[in-house]
């Protein structure tokens, strides 16, 4: 079942809503999202206002807005949603909620604490190479790379993948509107319950984890692997032994 869309913000904003995003703690979600987005911009992951990041903190969901320069993001730019009711309890003036919100919620419904969406060029290229080799139903599969150890083994499982394990990342087709990806993303999550990422063809990748640092670690590891896979393909090197 698709995640419910967020409800309108009218009459739901408390007078002290700014307190939700104001903190001197650098690990507060509002500060973390801004710091992460600046780092992701420098990596080329959120160029031209693309991509986004969301963190679940107890009963609240913190979301970067749509259509903003991610490297200039400030805590006061963030939306805050009540997870249980899917209602916005903080809406910054003149900004729009992220179109990624229903997809982030799908990850949170699976127990994630953070979800990252990037427009990484390496992720996009990998989706095209998979389609060329295996058709639209193919997954990205690779093995015997040390960086695979940066990927968790699966929900409810202990530890990370090993050098001899095969990393499998499902690929879904892009849509004209981001929120329309939700159903196919959720279907991929159900079909591949151990995955912490879903590639979107000609678009990018969604990566989630139990918390922000696990999501960040896996996103960085996957991007490294995607780039390496593209370079291996140029050299005619196989991604898997069979």
N, C-alpha and C positions, 0 to 999 in steps of 0.2 A: 504494500500500500504506500502510495506517495506521501511524503511529509506534507503536513498541512501548511498552506501559505501563511506568512505572517499577517497578523491582523492590523488594521489601520491604527494610527497613533492617536487619533482624536480622543481627548478627554482621558488619556491614560498617562499623561506626563506629570509626575510629581513635581512640586515646586522646587524641591532640592535635587533635581535630576543631575545637576552638574557635579554633585558630590560623588556620583557614580564613576566619574572619569578623572577625578582630581585626587592625586596621591603623590607623596614624595618617594614612595617605594618603587624602585626601578622594575621590580617584578610584578607590579600591578598590571592587569591585562591591558588597560588603556595605554600605559607607557610601553609595555612590551610590544604591542601591535605596531606602534609607531616606529620603534627601534627595528623590529623585524622587517617592516616594509622598506625602510631606508636601506637595510642590508640587501634585501631582495632586488631593489632597484639597481644597486651597484653591480649585481650579478646579471642584470639584463632580464630578470624574470617578470617584472611588472612595468615594462616600458609603456609609455603613452597612456597611463592611467589603468592599464589592464591588470588582471589578477586581483588577488585579495587574500585577507587573512582573518580568521575568526577564532576566538578563544572562549571556551565555556568555563565560567568561574562560579562554582556552586549553582545557584538557580538562575544566574544571569549569563546571557550570551553577548559578547562584545564583538562588534562588526565594523570593519572599515567601510566607509561609504563608497558609492559608485561614482565614477567619473572624476576622481580627484588625483592630483599628482601624488603618488604614493610616497615619494621621497620627502615631501613637505607636510605629511600628515601630522596633525596635532591631536592630543587626547580629546579635546573638545569637539573634534570632527566625528567622533565615533557614535554609532547607534548602540543602544543597549536594549536587549529583549528579555522578557521573562520567559524562561524555557518552557515552563509548564503550560502557560496560556498562549504562547506564540504571539504575545502582544508587545509592542515597543513601549518601553517605559522611559526612554530618552531618545529624542529625535533632534539632531542639530538643525538649525535654521538654514534653509536654502540648499540643503544637501539631500541626495536621494539614497535610499537603502541599497545595499549591494544586490545586484541581480543574482549573485552567487548564493544568497541566503538560503533558499530551499535545499541546495546541495550541501551547504555546511550543516544544516539541520539533519540531513540524512546521515552524515558522519557522526554527529552527536547522538543520534538515535541508536547508533551502534556502539556507543560507549566512548567515543573519542573526546579528548579534552581540547584539541586544537585541530583546525583544518586549514591547509594552505592551498591556494590555487595560483599557479604560475602559467605564464605564456612563454616558457622556455623554448628557444629555437630547437634545442636538442630533442625535447619531448615531441615537438611537432614533426621533426624529421624522422624520428623513430616510428611514429604512427604511419608515415608514408612508406617506409621500408617494410614494415609489417604487412601493410596492405598489398604491396607489390609481390611479396614472397608467399603470403598465406591467405590473401583475400580479406574481405571485410570482417570475417568471423575470427581471424587470427588474433592471438595474444602476443605481446612482447615477451620473449623467453630468452634467458641467458644464464650461463653457469661458468664455474671455475674462474671467478674474479674475486679478489680479496675484498673489494668494497661491498660485496653482497652481504658481508658480515654486519653492515650498518643497517640492515633491514630486519625488523622483528619477525619472529617465526609465524605469528598469527594470533588472533584474538583468543585469549584464554590459554595460550601456550607459553612455555617458559623459554627465554633466551632468544637468540637471533639466528638467522639462516647461516649456514656454514659454507665454506669454500666449495664443497662438492654438491651443495644443494642448487636446485634450479629456481631462479627467480622468475615468477610469472606475473605479468601485469596486464589486466584486461584492457581492451580498447573499445570505446564506444564512438558512435558517429556524432559529429557536430550538428547543432541546430541553429536556426536564425536567431533565437533568443536564448540566453543562458539558462533561465529557469526551466526551459523545456527539456533540458538535459536530465532533470531530476529522476524521471521514471527509469531511463536507461542506466543511470548511475546506480540507482537502488537495485536494479536487476543484476548488474555486474557484481555488486556487493553480495547479493544472495548466491549467485553462481560461484563466486570465488571468495568464500568467507574468510580465508586467511590473508587476503590482500589488504594492504594499507594504502593503495594508490589505484587510480583509474586514469588512463590516458584518454584524451578526447582528440579525435583525428582532426588534423589541420588547425588545432586550437591550443592545446596545452595539457596540463595534468592537474589532478586533485590528489593531495597527499594528506593523510591524517595520522594522528597518534594519540596515545593516552594522555599526553600533556604537550606543552609547547616545545620543550627541548627534544622530545622523541620525534615529534612531527618534523621539526627543523632538521634533525640528524638524518631522518629518512629522506626528506626532500633533497638535501644536499647530496646524499649518497646516490639517490636515483638519478639526479641530474648528471653526476659524474659518470654513472654507468651508461646513461643515454648517449652522452658525448663519446664515450669510449666505443659504444656499439656503432655509432655512425662512422668513426674513424676505422674500426675493424672492417666494416663493410667496404669502405674505400680500398682497403688492402686485400679484399677477397677472403678475409678470415671469418670462419663460422662463429656464430654466437653460442651454439650448443654442439655437443659431440655427435648428436644424432637428431 
